[in-house]
Amino acid sequence: MSVLRVTANSDTCAVSSLCVYRLPGVFDQDEDGLVVVLDETPGSDLHDEVRRAARGCPTKSIRVTEE
């Protein structure tokens, strides 16, 4: 089973909040509205949704890697 890792670049975040609405247990926003990753290694039941959130990010600020 692979481990999925999630990172986010707050420098390029456009504060669209799409990731937070899709997966509030994995993503949040800081006081400026910029993306924060709450769970860098979400469970396998969330992998598809995390990938969708990354693809749906308008600035491609979310990165997903698998090990």
Wavefront OBJ file of the C-alpha trace (Angstrom):
o trace
v 0.000 0.000 0.000
v 1.387 3.403 -0.934
v 1.590 6.389 1.378
v 0.094 9.557 -0.022
v 1.729 12.810 1.121
v 0.110 16.212 0.778
v 1.893 19.552 0.765
v 0.668 23.014 -0.109
v 2.373 26.212 -1.194
v 0.784 29.126 0.643
v 2.843 31.547 -1.473
v 0.810 30.676 -4.575
v -2.532 30.049 -2.836
v -5.361 32.158 -4.281
v -7.634 31.697 -1.233
v -10.339 29.998 -3.294
v -11.087 27.667 -0.337
v -12.104 24.827 -2.654
v -9.782 22.384 -0.906
v -11.151 23.311 2.526
v -14.748 22.832 1.401
v -13.897 19.490 -0.191
v -11.784 18.064 2.647
v -11.973 20.059 5.889
v -10.155 17.306 7.774
v -7.133 17.563 5.482
v -7.060 21.280 4.615
v -7.725 24.482 6.520
v -6.919 28.160 6.176
v -4.734 30.408 8.285
v -5.770 33.859 9.510
v -5.020 35.285 6.050
v -7.123 32.630 4.311
v -4.119 30.761 2.911
v -4.102 26.982 2.689
v -2.779 24.911 5.596
v -2.408 21.133 5.439
v -3.824 19.535 8.589
v -3.161 15.921 7.621
v -0.047 15.378 5.500
v -0.646 11.620 5.212
v -4.414 11.077 4.975
v -5.870 7.591 5.080
v -6.401 5.580 1.932
v -10.150 6.268 2.096
v -9.364 9.937 1.312
v -6.769 9.467 -1.438
v -9.171 9.954 -4.355
v -10.669 13.096 -2.813
v -7.224 14.520 -2.046
v -6.186 13.971 -5.668
v -9.388 15.712 -6.827
v -8.703 18.632 -4.508
v -5.179 18.966 -5.910
v -6.454 18.851 -9.497
v -9.169 21.392 -8.649
v -6.809 23.930 -7.095
v -6.882 26.934 -9.465
v -3.237 27.805 -8.762
v -1.951 24.213 -8.448
v -0.735 25.041 -4.935
v -1.504 21.564 -3.612
v 1.022 18.822 -4.311
v 0.349 15.118 -3.872
v 3.106 12.515 -3.934
v 2.939 8.778 -3.390
v 5.634 6.612 -1.882
l 1 2 3 4 5 6 7 8 9 10 11 12 13 14 15 16 17 18 19 20 21 22 23 24 25 26 27 28 29 30 31 32 33 34 35 36 37 38 39 40 41 42 43 44 45 46 47 48 49 50 51 52 53 54 55 56 57 58 59 60 61 62 63 64 65 66 67
